Amino acid sequence: MPYWLAGRGSLKEHRLRGGNPEVDVAFKILLYGMEPDDRKLKRIEEDYRSGALLTGELKQITIERLNAFLEKHRARREKARSQVDRFLKD
């Protein structure tokens, strides 16, 4: 199934048949490191497959995880900025 068919053509069809996490990019992002809790990841997968979780809701979860990751990354980058500047000057 092509990645653009991870969800379904309509809300009714998605609720009835569910989504396909094997080809869904948002789910793959969670799977490969953005959701560290295996139980939560399993629940997300089950809900998406069953149609209880919509594609937009899955994307929102992924966005929240990515934003949390980026927030921590930016804070660490700022903390390290003086060390990088010092290293480049030497």
C-alpha positions in Angstrom: 0.0 0.0 0.0 1.4 3.4 -0.9 2.3 5.7 2.0 -0.4 8.2 1.0 -3.0 5.5 1.7 -2.0 5.0 5.3 -5.3 6.4 6.4 -8.5 6.0 4.5 -10.5 8.1 2.0 -13.1 9.3 4.5 -13.6 9.5 8.2 -16.3 6.8 8.0 -14.0 4.4 6.1 -11.1 5.1 8.5 -13.3 4.4 11.5 -14.5 1.2 9.9 -11.3 -0.2 8.5 -8.6 1.6 10.5 -5.2 2.9 9.3 -2.0 1.1 8.2 0.9 1.8 10.5 3.3 -0.1 8.3 3.3 2.7 5.7 2.3 5.7 7.8 5.2 8.1 8.1 4.0 9.7 11.3 3.8 6.3 13.0 7.3 5.4 11.6 8.7 8.5 13.3 7.2 7.4 16.6 8.4 3.8 16.1 12.0 4.8 15.3 12.7 6.8 18.4 10.2 9.5 19.2 8.0 7.4 21.4 10.3 5.7 24.0 7.5 4.0 25.9 6.7 0.6 24.2 3.4 0.3 25.9 2.2 3.7 24.6 3.5 2.9 21.1 1.6 -0.4 21.1 -1.6 1.4 22.2 -1.2 4.0 19.5 -0.6 1.3 16.9 -3.7 -0.7 18.1 -5.9 2.4 18.1 -4.7 3.5 14.7 -5.3 0.0 13.2 -8.7 -0.2 14.7 -9.8 3.2 13.5 -10.1 4.6 17.0 -7.2 7.0 16.3 -7.4 9.1 13.2 -4.5 10.0 10.9 -4.7 13.7 12.1 -4.6 12.6 15.7 -1.6 10.4 15.0 0.1 13.3 13.4 -0.6 15.5 16.4 1.0 13.0 18.7 4.0 12.8 16.5 4.2 16.6 16.4 4.1 16.8 20.2 6.9 14.3 20.5 9.1 16.0 17.9 8.5 19.4 19.5 9.5 18.1 22.9 12.7 16.6 21.4 13.5 19.8 19.6 12.9 21.9 22.7 15.5 19.7 24.7 17.9 19.8 21.7 17.7 23.6 21.5 18.4 24.0 25.2 21.4 21.6 25.0 22.7 23.5 21.9 22.5 26.8 23.7 24.3 25.3 26.8 27.0 24.0 24.5 27.3 27.2 22.4 30.1 28.7 24.6 32.1 25.5 24.4 31.8 25.4 20.6 32.8 29.0 20.3 35.8 28.4 22.6 36.8 25.3 20.6 36.6 27.1 17.3 38.7 30.0 18.6 41.5 27.7 19.7 
